[in-house]
Amino acid sequence: MGVLAVLALPLLLLGVSGILYLYQSVRWLLSKSAVQNKVVVITDAISGLGKECSRVFHAGGARLVLCGRTWEKLEALYDALISVADPSVTYTPKLILLDISDINCIQDVAKEILNCYGCVDILINNASMKVKGAVQSISLELDKKIMDANYFGPITLTKAILPNMISRRTGQIVLINSIQGKIGIPFRAAYAASKHAAVGFFDCLRAEMEEFNISVSTVNPTFICSYHRQPAPGNWEASIWKFFFRKVAYGVHPVEVAEEVLRTVSSKKQEVLMANPIPRAAVYIRTFFPELFFAIVASGIRERLKTKEE
């Protein structure tokens, strides 16, 4: 009896782990099958996240239309996908030049996209531009450029593709946004403003498109890093500011986000927040305890100024 009692817990843990593994495996297979033969458009496919999204959707048998600003990088991505693909279960990707911040060209590019297969099943708005600096140091011209890339560009392309989806009464639009569409972090005002604007637009679009059976999803990660990196050395517990935001330094890897985008498309989730516990808590504190959140942010500003003076 004693031996059975000792073995019970390890066996139980092993059984639960096995069930979870099978569940995740089945879920992943179902996610891949959900995009098979679907026409999937990915903007900024040549970025780190764009490449990973291209990889997972291509492996899932999607008919890809890859958009990017540089033809050479698009061709390199094309070669990388083709070199590892099974031609019996994948389609040859189509390549389209697109600078999402050039609003005037988007209508023509949208026509080119639709001409590839005659329709779009899934539009993944991945293109984005970042900027960091104090409000007074960022020019109005740069503010406008950030808004064009992160807000006006995605909504212009979405509006150009929407009539096709509405006429077919099917489709899915995915916005890869940022946690900064939920909370504003100092010295990122232009970026946070553009991400807030995008969230507001796609939240409204989601409700309006329900009658046409068109799904709208937003994926909000913390910042996306190109590799797993550790936070800079230092006394992270020295201030509440550093404790509150230290986890942001880890970021999320493009592979993790790409796989989550695939799952989001498969399950048609409306909104996903990809964040470690501390940034995730920050979103809820901003919502339910705004004064506490603002006090923490203010303490970070004071500490930064003090460090500069020293």
Secondary structure, DSSP 8 states (H G I E B T S, - for coil): -HHHHHHHHHHHHHHHHHHHHHHHHHHHHHHHHHTTT-EEEETTTTSHHHHHHHHHHHHTT-EEEEEES-HHHHHHHHHHHHHH--TTT----EEEE--TT-HHHHHHHHHHHHHHHS--SEEEE-------S-GGGS-HHHHHHHHIIIIIHHHHHHHHHHHHHHHHT-EEEEEE--GGGTS--TT-HHHHHHHHHHHHHHHHHHHHHGGGTEEEEEEEES-B-SS-----SS-TTSSHHHHHHGGGGG-B-HHHHHHHHHHHHHHT-SEEEE--HHHHHHHHHHHH-HHHHHHHHHHHHHHHHHHHH-
